[in-house]
């Protein structure tokens, strides 16, 4: 065995693990089946703009430990996520706040807005929300649900809101202030120069091999190291023998436009059911770009199938139960650590990935 650890996946979780193990004196090899590092937070430069190849990623956290860790590897700008919702040409502020309520109902005080929501919640007869639709109405009322949540959410998840669990929307920001900051986090920003540069800095001096598919050559690759850190899909590791976990996938249509400004904001959500894409990202505005051209990406949500890139675990009861069965198998693999969004079948914000990786690797060290 040539290495102490084989890290399968050069995304955020794998890169942190590799960095910490290397700094602790362990010999590490990182492999990734893609031709680049950084996983789904990969950014590539197009026309001088750092394009988020696999969808927008905004680092936000209240955890000082997570913030101090990532800022060791990159300088972050002051980007604040303030999306706009487009419902059939009507534009609304996100997160839901007094600007949204004023545009929707003409109310001008927090009391008026709260009263309107309560009135609509009572009219809907909701006491204990049983699904996403009822949870949304209880939080923001029927009008906002119908215009700004229903169509978008059903496109995103490919299921009626009545069939989605309420917890998906429990962290929906609702504010009775004039505050367009979507993430009300103490620390927020995007690495200047892109996420790829940040991950490359984490992996500095560490051996990385790209275009290597662990599952296609498992026996040989496993023999290279005493222990494995696996960040791929947990069901794929076990050859789907208990069944396939469900994911939502995303398809991107990216265009370079010969104009300096397409939509005036980094993120615009299209919340009606008729528009086929969920949102348009204008990448330059993540870094306050002033380039003569601009790059936009339309995002289309779809049901995952083998061969697609898995993005969002479908955390309903059925998939949760199946994952628990896979977790029993994973716990039985004494020389393998399963980690990250795919390895743990869990939707993680980036700061949670940082904290989780640091906690697990510190025990390992």
C-alpha positions in Angstrom: 0.0 0.0 0.0 1.5 3.3 -1.1 -0.9 5.7 0.7 -2.5 6.0 4.1 -5.7 7.4 2.6 -7.4 7.3 -0.8 -9.8 10.2 -1.1 -12.5 9.5 -3.7 -13.8 12.9 -4.8 -12.0 16.2 -5.1 -14.9 18.4 -4.0 -15.1 20.5 -0.8 -15.4 17.5 1.6 -12.7 15.5 0.0 -10.3 18.5 -0.3 -10.7 19.4 3.4 -10.1 15.8 4.4 -7.0 15.6 2.2 -5.6 18.9 3.5 -6.0 18.0 7.2 -4.7 14.5 6.8 -1.7 15.8 4.8 -0.9 18.4 7.4 -1.1 15.7 10.1 1.7 13.8 8.2 -0.4 11.2 6.4 0.3 10.2 2.8 -2.8 10.9 0.7 -4.0 10.4 -2.9 -7.0 12.2 -4.2 -8.9 10.9 -7.2 -11.9 12.2 -9.1 -13.7 10.8 -12.1 -14.2 14.3 -13.6 -11.4 16.2 -15.4 -11.3 18.9 -12.8 -11.2 19.4 -9.0 -13.8 21.3 -6.9 -16.8 19.0 -7.5 -20.1 20.8 -7.9 -18.6 24.1 -6.7 -16.3 24.1 -9.8 -16.0 27.5 -11.5 -14.4 28.0 -14.9 -13.3 31.3 -16.5 -15.3 32.4 -19.5 -14.8 35.9 -21.0 -13.0 36.9 -17.8 -16.1 35.8 -15.7 -16.0 32.9 -13.2 -18.9 30.8 -14.3 -20.5 28.4 -11.7 -20.5 25.4 -14.0 -22.9 23.3 -11.8 -25.1 26.0 -10.4 -24.7 29.0 -8.2 -22.9 28.5 -4.8 -22.9 31.3 -2.3 -20.9 30.7 0.9 -22.9 31.9 4.0 -22.5 30.9 7.6 -22.9 32.0 11.2 -20.2 29.5 12.2 -16.9 31.4 12.8 -14.9 28.1 12.6 -16.2 27.4 9.1 -15.6 31.0 7.9 -12.1 31.1 9.3 -11.3 27.8 7.7 -12.3 28.7 4.1 -10.8 32.2 4.3 -7.4 30.5 4.9 -7.6 29.4 1.2 -9.3 32.4 -0.5 -10.1 36.0 -0.1 -13.9 36.4 -0.1 -15.8 39.4 -1.5 -18.9 41.0 0.1 -21.5 39.5 -2.2 -25.0 39.4 -0.6 -27.6 37.1 -2.1 -30.7 39.1 -3.0 -32.7 37.1 -5.6 -35.6 38.5 -7.6 -38.7 36.5 -8.4 -40.3 36.9 -11.8 -43.9 35.8 -11.9 -45.2 36.4 -15.5 -43.4 39.7 -15.7 -44.2 40.8 -12.2 -41.0 41.2 -10.1 -40.9 40.6 -6.4 -38.1 40.8 -3.8 -36.7 37.6 -2.2 -36.5 36.6 0.6 -40.1 37.4 1.4 -40.0 40.8 3.2 -41.8 44.1 3.4 -40.9 45.0 -0.3 -42.6 41.7 -1.3 -45.6 42.3 0.9 -46.0 45.9 -0.4 -45.8 44.8 -4.0 -48.3 41.9 -3.4 -50.9 43.6 -1.3 -50.0 47.3 -1.0 -49.4 47.1 2.7 -46.8 49.5 4.2 -46.4 48.4 7.9 -45.3 45.1 9.4 -48.6 44.8 11.3 -50.6 45.1 8.0 -48.4 42.4 6.4 -48.7 40.0 9.4 -52.5 40.6 9.5 -52.8 39.8 5.8 -50.9 36.5 6.2 -52.9 35.5 9.3 -56.1 36.2 7.5 -55.2 34.0 4.6 -53.8 31.3 6.8 -57.1 31.2 8.7 -59.1 31.2 5.5 -57.2 28.1 4.4 -58.1 26.4 7.7 -54.5 25.3 8.4 -53.5 24.4 12.0 -50.9 21.7 11.7 -49.2 21.8 8.3 -49.1 18.3 6.8 -47.2 19.0 3.6 -45.2 21.7 1.8 -48.3 23.6 0.5 -49.9 23.9 3.9 -46.5 24.9 5.5 -46.0 27.6 2.9 -49.5 29.0 3.3 -49.1 29.1 7.0 -45.9 31.1 6.6 -46.7 33.6 3.9 -50.4 33.2 2.9 -52.2 32.0 -0.1 -51.3 34.8 -2.6 -47.5 34.5 -2.2 -47.8 30.7 -2.2 -49.7 30.7 -5.5 -47.5 33.2 -7.3 -44.0 32.8 -5.8 -43.7 29.3 -4.4 -46.1 26.7 -6.0 -44.9 26.7 -9.6 -41.2 27.1 -8.7 -41.2 24.3 -6.2 -43.1 21.9 -8.4 -40.6 22.5 -11.2 -37.7 22.1 -8.8 -38.9 18.8 -7.3 -41.1 17.4 -10.1 -43.9 16.7 -7.6 -47.0 18.5 -6.4 -46.5 20.6 -3.3 -49.1 18.5 -1.5 -46.8 15.5 -1.9 -43.7 17.2 -0.6 -42.8 17.1 3.1 -43.4 20.4 5.1 -39.8 20.5 6.4 -38.4 21.4 2.9 -39.7 24.9 3.3 -39.5 25.4 7.1 -36.3 27.4 6.7 -37.9 29.8 4.2 -36.8 33.3 5.2 -39.8 35.5 6.0 -39.0 39.0 7.3 -41.2 41.9 8.4 -38.4 44.3 7.6 -37.1 45.9 4.4 -34.2 43.5 4.1 -33.4 41.8 0.8 -30.5 39.7 2.2 -31.6 36.1 1.6 -29.1 34.6 4.0 -29.3 36.4 7.2 -25.8 35.1 8.0 -22.9 36.8 9.9 -20.4 35.8 7.2 -21.2 35.7 3.5 -19.4 36.0 0.2 -17.8 34.3 -2.8 -14.1 33.5 -3.2 -12.4 36.1 -5.4 -11.1 34.2 -8.4 -13.7 31.5 -8.1 -14.2 28.3 -6.0 -11.8 26.3 -8.2 -8.9 28.4 -7.1 -9.9 27.9 -3.4 -10.0 24.1 -3.8 -6.7 24.1 -5.7 -5.2 26.0 -2.7 -6.6 23.4 -0.3 -5.0 20.7 -2.4 -1.7 22.4 -2.9 1.2 19.9 -2.6 -1.2 16.9 -2.5 -1.2 14.2 -5.2 -4.4 14.4 -7.3 -5.4 12.2 -10.2 -8.3 13.2 -12.4 -10.4 11.2 -14.8 -10.2 8.2 -12.5 -13.5 6.4 -11.8 -13.2 4.6 -8.4 -16.1 2.3 -8.9 -14.9 1.1 -12.3 -11.5 0.1 -10.9 -12.3 -0.4 -7.2 -10.2 -3.5 -6.4 -6.9 -2.0 -7.7 -7.5 1.5 -6.3 -8.6 0.2 -2.9 -5.3 -1.8 -2.7 -3.3 1.5 -2.9 -4.3 2.8 0.6 -5.0 1.6 4.1 -8.2 3.6 4.3 -10.7 5.2 1.9 -12.7 8.4 2.2 -15.6 8.0 -0.3 -17.7 11.0 -1.3 -19.6 9.5 -4.2 -23.2 8.2 -4.1 -23.6 5.6 -1.2 -26.0 3.4 -3.2 -23.6 3.3 -6.2 -20.8 2.1 -3.8 -23.0 -0.9 -3.0 -23.9 -1.4 -6.7 -27.6 -0.3 -6.0 -28.2 -3.7 -4.4 -31.0 -2.5 -2.1 -32.5 -0.2 -4.8 -31.7 3.3 -6.2 -31.9 6.4 -4.0 -33.7 9.2 -5.8 -32.2 12.6 -6.6 -33.2 15.7 -8.5 -30.8 16.7 -11.2 -30.3 20.0 -12.9 -29.5 20.8 -16.6 -27.9 24.0 -17.6 -28.1 26.1 -20.8 -25.3 28.6 -20.7 -24.9 31.5 -23.2 -22.3 34.1 -23.7 -24.1 37.4 -24.6 -22.5 40.3 -26.3 -23.9 42.9 -23.9 -22.7 44.0 -20.4 -26.0 43.3 -18.6 -28.8 40.9 -19.2 -31.0 40.9 -16.1 -29.3 43.3 -13.6 -29.0 40.7 -10.9 -27.1 37.5 -10.2 -30.2 35.4 -9.6 -33.7 35.7 -11.0 -36.2 32.9 -10.2 -39.1 32.2 -12.6 -41.9 31.2 -10.3 -44.7 30.5 -12.7 -45.3 26.9 -13.8 -45.3 27.7 -17.5 -41.7 28.9 -17.8 -39.7 25.6 -18.2 -36.6 26.7 -16.3 -36.5 27.5 -12.6 -34.0 30.4 -12.7 -31.5 32.4 -14.7 -28.0 33.0 -13.2 -25.9 36.0 -14.5 -22.5 34.9 -13.2 -20.6 38.2 -13.4 -22.7 39.8 -10.7 -21.4 37.3 -8.1 -18.1 39.1 -8.3 -19.4 42.7 -9.2 -18.1 42.2 -12.8 -17.7 45.0 -15.2 -16.8 43.0 -18.3 -18.2 44.0 -21.7 -19.9 40.7 -22.2 -22.0 38.6 -19.8 -22.6 34.9 -19.3 -26.0 33.5 -18.3 -27.2 30.0 -17.3 -30.8 28.8 -17.4 -31.5 26.0 -14.9 -33.9 23.2 -15.7 -34.7 20.8 -12.9 -35.3 17.1 -13.8 -35.7 13.7 -12.3 -32.3 12.0 -11.9 -31.5 8.8 -13.8 -28.3 6.8 -14.0 -25.7 8.8 -15.9 -27.0 12.2 -14.8 -25.3 14.3 -12.2 -27.2 13.9 -8.8 -27.8 17.2 -7.1 -30.5 17.2 -4.5 -31.4 14.1 -2.4 -35.2 13.5 -2.3 -35.5 13.4 1.4 -39.0 11.9 1.7 -39.9 8.9 3.9 -39.4 6.3 1.3 -35.8 7.4 0.4 -35.0 8.1 4.0 -35.9 4.5 4.9 -33.8 3.2 2.0 -30.8 5.3 3.0 -31.0 4.0 6.5 -30.6 0.5 5.1 -27.6 1.6 3.0 -26.1 3.4 6.1 -26.1 0.0 7.9 -24.0 -1.4 5.1 -21.8 1.7 5.1 -21.2 1.4 8.9 -20.1 -2.2 8.3 -17.2 -1.0 6.0 -14.5 -0.6 8.6 -11.9 0.9 6.4 -14.2 3.3 4.5 -15.5 6.7 5.6 -18.6 7.9 3.7 -18.9 11.6 3.6 -20.5 14.6 1.9 -23.8 15.2 0.2 -23.8 12.0 -1.8 -22.0 9.7 0.6 -24.4 10.7 3.4 -27.5 11.3 1.2 -28.1 14.6 2.7 -28.5 18.1 1.4 -25.6 20.1 2.9 -25.0 23.8 2.8 -21.3 24.5 2.2 -20.6 25.6 5.7 -22.1 22.4 7.1 -19.8 20.4 4.8 -16.8 22.3 6.2 -17.8 21.6 9.8 -18.7 18.0 9.2 -15.5 17.3 7.3 -13.4 18.9 10.0 -15.2 17.0 12.8 -14.8 13.6 11.1 -11.2 14.2 10.1 -10.2 15.4 13.6 -11.5 12.2 15.1 -9.6 10.2 12.4 -6.4 12.1 13.1 
